[in-house]
Amino acid sequence: MKSVDYQKYDKNYFKEVLDLIDYSKPVTVRDLKEIHRYLTSFIHHKKEDIIVDYGCGSGDLAFLLGMKYQCNILGIDYSPDAIKIANKNKRSLMKTGSLTDKRINFLCASNSDLPKLTNVTAIYLADVIEHLYDEEIDFVMKKFQSWKGRGPLHIIIHTDNNNFLRYLRPFIDLFALITGKSTLEIIKIRNQWEKERHVNLTTPAALCKKFKRYHFKKSAFSYSNVNIKNVKGHLGPLGKLPFIVGLTMFMSKFLPFLLPSFYIVFTKK
């Protein structure tokens, strides 16, 4: 089955690309990532719920779910380095007392070697869909549905919005070049890096159409949060220009379909 080489998600990926959290110090829910805090607000979980964090990476989302809901959580990732980091972070959290519930486990498994699970109530895919080819999505969706119990199964997703990448980011790049905040070489390297990993960029409409084939219905939806910090983060070097930041904030109110990412929940009863 075609997939992105797991070695592209090695320890250097997590160290250099992701905003890593210092788990050697006490951590609370408020210290964890805003995207994950918002992602976990759509479904109120019970302690007896069984949750899968698919593509768990360094474990940030799994830890947040554990702190917030104290439920059973299994983080799955096909990157050996990701699982090593997640387990290391878990040990640090337990040591500082930030996490006392041991019902968070991590498993290194490829799509073709996923475990047999039962009575799963929710599956989180936080910035994962864009890394999966269509063939992989079809395969894992069949597996996900086999995990379903008698109750509803929720699939909670956060992913990049291809409308932003296709229609708005080229203008951001152009402004960055004109103002000297970036170079063609930097943009070229970024685009190549993303091309190798983000193999399935989508939009809300396209994703709804895809999940309809799996007999899942959209039960919740939201575009990415708009605030100064997030806008500056997406603008990169241009975030230092007040005019560009203000214009972006203004446009986001009237053209939300161009926002950088979105949250969506699909449910099958």
Summary of the structure (lengths in Angstrom):
residues: 269
radius of gyration: 18.8
end to end distance: 29.3
largest distance: 57.4
contacts: 816
relative contact order: 0.13
helix: 50%
strand: 18%
